[in-house]
Amino acid sequence: MKKGLLVVLSGPSGVGKGTVLKEFIHDASLNLTYSISMTTREKRAGEEEGVNYFYVSRDRFKEAIKNDELLEYAEFVGNYYGTPAAYVEKLRNEGKNVLLEIEVQGCTQVREKCKDALTIFIVPPSMEELERRIRGRNSEPEEVVQQRLAKASKELEAVGNYKYVVCNDDPLLASQIISLIIKRHME
């Protein structure tokens, strides 16, 4: 059995990663499995262990960091999130293509540990459009919008670290391009 791919999808907040992903994640011909992250945050109502996340204590997470058990990790709003390496490797050895939707910082960590990772960066058609999308959510105060835009501008500087760059001007087209990229690497 051929080992599965590790597909890393990144892009700045507001670029539409989730929208693009929804268009191709269920395409059976891609043989994709969405990776489940480990986290220290509390389980929310309706969430399930091993389905939404692997829920662990802070001590267990810190032990995983110390023992190099994670492909990538980050701390966000007081909680740790990371990708368990053994879990991803098990899925890939079963021939599944594993998809990680992670931040730029996480992709840098993955590339260091997994040289064969297929890295895809989604970019907005322009910073103006990205700002329009972020503001269109109407869910955050101006200060947070400005922080997201500043972070996005910084993250866009990492574009050269990715194997592929896909512009999300049209989510359906962007998803078709990403599907083609994955299929090409499956050959």
N, C-alpha and C positions, 0 to 999 in steps of 0.2 A: 504494500500500500504506500502510495506517495504521501510524504509529509505535507500537511496543510500550510497555507501561507499565514503570516502574521500581517494583517492589514491595519495600518495606523492612520486614522482620519483626524486631522486637526484643522484649526482655523480660529480666528478671533471670535469672541462673543458677539452674537448678533448676525453672523455671516450666513446662518441658515443650515448648519450642519445637520440638525435634527430633521429639518424639512427634506433635505436631500437624501438623508439616510432612510427615511420612511419610504422613499420611492424604490429602493433596491434591496433592502434588508431581507425581504421575504422571497426574493428571486431564487428559487431552488437550484438553478443552474450555477449559482455562485457558491453554493455549499458553505454559507456563512453562519457562524455562531458568534453571537454578541458576548464578549467577555464580561464576566461578573467581577466587580471590584470588591475589595476588602475595605471595611470602614469601621471607625470607632464611634460613629454617630448612632444614636438610638434608633431602633426599628420603629417606623411609623405604622399607623393603623393600615392593615391590608397588605403590608409588605411581608415577604417570606424569606427566611434564611436560605441561601443558595439559589434564590431566584432573582431577587432585587440586588442583594449584596451578601457578602459573607460578613456577619457582624462579629466584631472582636473587641476585647478590652484594649485600652491604651497600652498597657504593659505588653500584651501579646503582639500588638502592632509594632511597638518599638523593638521587640525581640525579632520580628520578621525583618525589620530594617537592618538590625545588627547582623543577622545571619544571611543577609543578601538574598532573601526569599521573594523579593518584589522586583518586577521589571521596571516599575516606576511608582512614585508616590508623591503626594503633596499634602500639605495641611491647608485646610480651607475652613474659615469660620470656626476655628477651634477644634475641628475634627480632622483625622487623617483619612485619606482615601488612597488606595493603591491597587496595582494589578499583581495578583499572585503568579509568580513565574511557573511553578509546578502545575497549576491548573491550566494555564495557557499551553504549556508543553504537552500535557496529557491530551488536550483537544487536538493539537496539531499532529500528534503521533497517531491519532485516530483518523487522520486524513481530513479533518475539518479546517476550513479557513476561518481564523479567529479575527474578529474585528474589535479594535480598540478605538473608541472616540474619546480622545484625551487632549489636554492642553499642550501648548508648545513646549513648556518645561518638561512635561512627561514624555513627549516624543523624543526629546534630547536624551533622556535617560534610557529609553527603550533602544534607540539607535546604538548606544554604547554597549548594551548587553546583547542585542540581537541584530547582528550585522545584516541578516537577510530580510529584515522587516521592510515591507512595501509601504512607503510613507507617502501620503497624499495630503496636500494642504489646500484647503478651500479658501479662496479670496473673494472679497466683494468686488463688484464692478468699479466701485470708487469709494472713497472715504465718505463722500456726501451720502451715497446710498446706504452705507453701513450706519451712519448717524440716523438717517430716516427710519431704518428698520428698528434700531434700538429705541428711538423715541416713540415709534409706533406701538410699542408694547404698552406704553402708558402705565408702567408698573414700578418705576423707580424715580426717586427725587433727582433733581438736576445734578447734584454733587456726584451721585452714583453714575449717571449718564456720562459725565465728564471723565470719571475714573475709567469707565469701560472703554471710552474712545481713546484715552491716553494709552491704556494697556493694549488695545487693538493696534494702534500705530506702532508700538514697540514690537508686538508679535509679528506684524507684517515684515519686519526686518529679517525674520528667520526663514523667509520663503526659500532662500537658496539652500537650506538644509534638507529639503524634501526632494524625493525622486520625481514626484509629479505635483503640478499646481493646476487646480481646476477653478475657473471663475464661476461663481454662482450668480449669474445674471438671470438664468432660467433654471429653477430647481429640477425640472424633469430632464432637461438637457445635461445638466451637471451630473445627475444620477446615472444617466446613460453613459456618459464619458467614464465615470468611475467604474461602472459595471464592465465596460470594455477593457479598462486597465487591469482589473482583477482577472478577467477571463484570459487576457494575454499572458499574465504571469502564471496561470494555472496550466498552461500548455507544457 
